[in-house]
Each structure stands twice: as C-alpha cells, then as structure tokens.
Amino acid sequence: MMLLFKPFEPADVHAVIAMMEQFYAIDNYPIDTAVSRGLFLEFLENEALGRGWIILNDNKPVGYVILTFVFSFEYKGRIAFLDELFLSPDARGLGLGKLTLDHINEQAKKLSVKIIYLEIEGHNSVAQKLYLSKGYEIHNRGLMKRVL
C-alpha cells in the first residue's frame, strides 16, 4: 500500500464530482453536478476557502477529503470544517481513513488551524468510531442551520 494525498487541481474536477455523487448517494443527498463543478473551481481559485486532496492508493484514486476554513474569535483564529471525507467501498476497512485523518491533522497544523469540526450521520457508527479513535470528541453544542 502506497498512500498519497494529491492537492486538488482544476483537471481533477470530473473525478472529484464523480466521487461526490457516490458519497451523496449513500444518504440520498441531492447533488447538482453543474453547481458542484462551479463550486470546485471557485474553491481552487480562493485559498482562503480551504484545501482539498484526492486520496490515491497505489496511484489509484480511492477517495477525497475537503477541509474548509472559518474565522473564529472564540477559538482565536482560523478554524476548519472537515467538510467531506469519502473513501470508495473497496478502500474501506484498510486503515486509509485513519491515515487520512493523520494527514488532515498535519495539514491543519501547518495552516494554523485551531480546531477542526465535522458533521456525522447518526447511523454511521463506523465513521464515529474512526473519529473518536483519532481524538475527535462529541461536541456539547448542538449544530443548527438556516438555509438562505
């Protein structure tokens, strides 16, 4: 096994969007691929938005991970949201998730991130165990949203 995290490039748009479609299908989330393509290119043009990587195992794309940025006075600077972490079904259970979280942790430190947040589906106990094993904690605050 040779794992590599390749930073997103414009030429990766089709591969990443195809993996997003697989990821969103797990929980039947809607995806507008044209909008996602535009967002991908906007994300690459503005480094203040975050970073993304294609996960390669033996030079084969097996997933992707996206870290987005927010500024917080409470946490004294840049915080991040682990927006998406997807591994293809054949790449799961091989320890790649743990290695991906190690990569994210290293990158976050280099990028002066103070804290990383993430969302997890209540039914996804495998992912919850993974995050807990890598030092993530269940936050005592509830997440709310307002769609505009």
SULHUCOR-V619152 format. One record per helix or strand of 2 or more residues. SS is the DSSP state (hx for helix, st for strand). FROM is the first residue (numbers start at 1). LEN is the number of residues. Records with the same first field share a line. If there is no record, write none. Layout:
SS->FROM-LEN ; FROM-LEN
//
This chain:
st->3-5 ; 50-8 ; 60-13 ; 77-11 ; 116-3
hx->10-17 ; 33-13 ; 47-3 ; 89-3 ; 96-15 ; 125-9
//
